[in-house]
């Protein structure tokens, strides 16, 4: 039975980049159409309807470079998803990963004396340098690919890239700029009001036109201050207005404990009718998780409370080295020895799975990765040899 080229294109556009690259090596005609921009965007769009299959793990430190970087597949995705080893070597030797979205990875160059930003696609082994002024070389960044109509209305570019400038004289706001990939310039935006605490800009959540940031919870603020307890900053991209959100009352209790760490992440799978943000708290080796159910009334619903030892790990005294939420429903965390996935909802809820070994140390961070062919943009170049 023969199939038309249109049907073949449709079928292959649902495959991850690793599988497509395998076919390219054995079929010349497939190589030709798979290199077309239209096919790349079609495959990228289709994979938005599927969960991310991979994640990067690297040391989470104050250093702006890292000599360790690993890419791992979630259980069941080991054979179909991945990137060339050369891509990992390039990233490890030249940069530190700052963010990842829909197949594109935002990095900070560490090889030269200039801390320029660049985008790359490890699957296609292409990269694109982003001009970065000296004042932005120490800035925190937010990066998200435009994946739906709302994103495109907020930013006509292929992605949203925002740089948040450093603090000035301890003022409770930060200046920010948004990069226009079409024009190749940075534009000023409204200041972000951040309150009296340090903000964890390294874990932003972009959701329905609002960027969420969570503060730290270290006990350096006076108890009489309005900012003694941790909070969430919600910055509306459309009007530049900042809003402060309370974390759940239960999360506030004991938040001044030295062992307390909080993070916010996207909640809801690609097929979920309800999407929001979730808050994960780790305190005294106990995970607690809440989902924001009402943005305007700031209502939260607790979905998890469990000690690490009670999760079914086979380690004697597990110490958590870092955690995240992948695909909107899976708590992924690393101990000093291994990486695990703990499902928070669905048929596999409350099930623990060992994913891989942890070779990145006692303090790590994660970046979800989708195995797409998404182009980096005009003037993108192949990885240097």
N, C-alpha and C positions, 0 to 999 in steps of 0.2 A: 504493500500500500504506500502510495506516495502522498506527501503533504506539500501544500503550497508554502512558498517562502514566508508568507504572512503568518501562517499558523506556526511554523518553526520558530520565527522570531518571538511570537507570543509565548510559546512554551519555554524557550530559553531565557526570556526576560524575567522569569520567576526564580531562576537559579542564582545562588550566591556567586560572587566574583571568582572565587577559587575554582568552582566547577566550570565556569565559562572560560577561564584561562586555560584549563586543561583541554577543552575542545579546540581552542584556537591553535594549539600546537599540532593538531592532527588534521585539521580541515581548513584549507586556504579560503574557501568562500565564507566560512563562518568567521574567520579572522577579519575579513573585510567588513562585514556588516556589524560585527561586535565592536568595531572601532568607531562606528558612527555615533555622533553626539545624540541623535534621536534615540538609538537603542540604549545608550548609557542612561539617559533620563528616564526611559521607560522601565528599565531594570531597577533604577533607584526608586522610582515611584512605587513599584510593586513591592519592593522590600520594606517600604514604610508600613505595609499592611502585615508584616511579620515581625516577630520579636528579634531583637539584636541577639546574635549568636556568639559573640566574642567579647572579651574585655581585656584591657591593658591593666597591668599592675606595676607600680613603681614605688620607690621609697618616697614617703611624704615628709620632706624636711624643709628647713628654711633655706637650704642651698638652692641655687637656681640652675643646678645641673644634676644629672643623675647618671651613674655609670651602670645602672641596672634597669632593665625594662623587659617585661615578659608579656606575651599575648597568649591567652588561653581561651579555649572553646568551652561553652557550657555543655553539660552532659547531653549526649545525643547529637551534637553538632561537630564532633571532632573530625570526621572524614570530609564533610561538605564545605566547611568554612575555614579560612586561613589566609595568610599573606606570605609572599616570598620571604625567605630568611634574610635576603639582602635588604629588604625594607626595614626589618627590625634592627639590623646593623647600622643602617643609615640614621635611624631615629636615635639609637643609643649613643652613637658617636658624635652627633651634631646638635642634639636638642633635648628639651624637656617637654613632655606633653602637658598642655594646659586644659584642653577640652577636646571632645569628640562628638560629632553629630552626623548621622546619616552617611557614614563612610568617609567624611572629611575629618582630619585631625589637625587641630591648631597647636602649634609648637612655638617655643621660644628658642632662638638660636643660641647655642652656648659655645660654638666652635670658634667664633671670632670675638673681637673686642666689643662688637656691637650686639646688643640684645634685641635684634630684629625679630619680628613675628613672621611666621610663614604657615601656609596651609599645605597639606599634603594628602594624597590618597595612597596608603600603603599597598592597596591591591593593584592599582595601575602603575605604581612607582613613579608618580608625578608630583611636582610641588610648585608652589607659587609664593614668591616673596611678597610681604606686605610692608610698604614704607612705614617706618615707625620713628616719629620724632624723639629726640633725646628725653623730653619730658614724659613720654609714655613708656619708656623702656623699663620702668619699675612699676608700671601700672598693673592693677588687677584687670582681668578681662572676662567678658561674657561672650560666648559663641554658641549660636544655634542656627542650623540650616532652616530655610523657609520651606515648610512641608505642607502647608495648607493655605486656603484663601485668606484667612485672617492674618497669617504671617506676612503674606505678600502685600496686604493692605497697609500693614504697619511699616514695612520696609520693602521697597521695590527691588532691592538687590537679591541675589541668590541666597544670602545668609545675613544674619544679624551679628555684627561684631562690635562690641562696646568696650571701651577702655575706661576704667575708673581710676582717676588720678589719686596720688598719695595725699595723706592728711596735711592740712595747713594750720599750724598753730592750735591744734586740738579743737578745731571748729566742728560742730555736729553735722556737717554735710560734706559731701565729696563732689568735685567736678567730674563730668564725664563727657566723652566724645564717642560718636558713632562713625564707623568707617563705611564709606560708599565704595563698593568694589567697582561700580560702573565708572565713577569719576576718579578713583584712586586717591581720595582725600579723606581727612577726618573732619567731622563737623561737630560743633559744640551742641550739647544738649542741656536740659535743665539739671540743676544740682540734685543729688540724691541725699535726702535727710536720713542720717543713720543713727541719731541719738547719741548717748553717752558711752556706749560700749564699742569694743573692736568688733568688726563684722567679718565673718568667714566668707570672703568673696570667692574663695576657691570652690565653693559648692552652690552656685546659683541654680535656681529652677525657673525655667521660662514656661509659663502656662497661661494660655488665652490672653496674650497681650500684657501680662504682668510678670515682672522678674522678682523672684523672692530671694532674700538673703537672710541667714540666721546669724545672730550675734554669738559671741563666745559666752561662757558661763563661769569664768574664773572669778574668784572673790576679791577683786581689786576695787570694786565700787562700794561707796559707803551704803550702809543699810537704809539710810534715810533718803537715798536717791531714788528717783522714779525709774532709774535704769539698773537697779540692784539685781533684778531677776532678768534672765535672758528673754529675748523677744525676736520677732521676725519683721523685717522691713519688706514691704510690698511696694514696688516702684512701677507705676503704670507707664508703659512706653508711649501710649497715645497722647497723654497730657502732661507727663513729667511729674505727676503728683506722687508723693511718698505717703504711705500709711503704715502705722505700727500695728502689728498683730500680736496678741498675747499667746504664749504657748499654754497648753493645758495646765490647770491648777496642779494636777498631780505631777506634771513635769517640772513645775517650778519648785516643788518641795524637794529639798536636798540638792538643788542645782548648784549650790556653792561648795559642794563636796569636791575635793581635788580629783576624784576618779570620774566625775561626771563629764560626758561628752555627748553633744547633740548634733544631729545633721538633718537636713531636709532634702527630700527627693520627690520625683514624680510618682504619682499613684494612679494606677489603672493601666491595664494592658491595651494593646492597639485595638482590640475588639470590644473593650468595655464601654458600656453606655455612660458610666460615671467615671470622670477623671478629676483629679485634684492633686494636692500635695500631701505628703506624709512626713511625720516627725519621728525620728528614731533616737532614743536615748539609751546610752550605755552607762550604767552606774553600778559600781561594786559587782561587776561581772553579771549584770542582769540587763537584758534587753527589754525595752518597753516601746511600743509603737502606737501612734495615733494617726488618724486620717482627718483632714480638715473637711467637714461636711457642709459648713455654711460660712462662706467668705465674709459676708457683711455682718453677721452676728458673732463671728469668730467662734464657731462651735466645733468641737473635736469629738471623735469617737475612738476609744481605745480598742485596738485589734490584737494586741500581743503583750504578754508580760511573762517572761520566762528567764530562768537562770541559764547561763551558758552550759553549765554542767548537766542540766536537765534536757538538753537538746539532742542528746544521743551521740556526742563525740566520743571517740575512743582514745582520747588523750587524757593523761592523768590530771594535770593542772593547766588547762588551756588559758592562755592570756591573749585577749583580742588585740590584734595589731592594726585593725582598720575595718571599716564596713561601708556598705552602700546598699541601695535598692536598685536592682536591674529589672528592666521590662515592666516596671510598675507593680510587681507582685512578688518579687523574690528578694529576700534579705541575703546578701552575699557578704561574708566576712572572712577575714584571715586571722588565724592564730599565728604564733611564732613558727609553727611547723607546717600548717596546711591551710587551704582555702575551702570554704564550705558554702553550700546554698541551702537556705531554709525557706520553703514556700509559705507565703502568708495568706493565700486564698486559693480557691479552686480545688480540683480533685486531689492534688498532691499537698494540700494544706498541712502544715506542721510536720512535713517530712524533711529530714536532713540528708544531704548528699555531699560526699567528698568530691571536690572538683579537681584539685591539683595540689602540688606542694607549694609552699611559700618560700621563695629564695630571695625575697627583697627586704628582709629585715623585720624589725620590731615595730615599725611605724610606716604603714603603707597607704596608698590611695588607689582608687579604681577609676577607670574610664570605660564606659560601655562603647562597643564598636559594632557597626553594621557593615557587612561585607558587600559593599556596593561599588559600582563603577562611576560614581558621581564625579563629574569634572571639577577640578580646582578653580577653573576660571580661565579667562582669556590670558594668553601669554604663559601658561603653565609649561614647565620644563620637565624632562625626565630626570630622575635622580642622577647626580654626578657619579661617574665611575671611579 
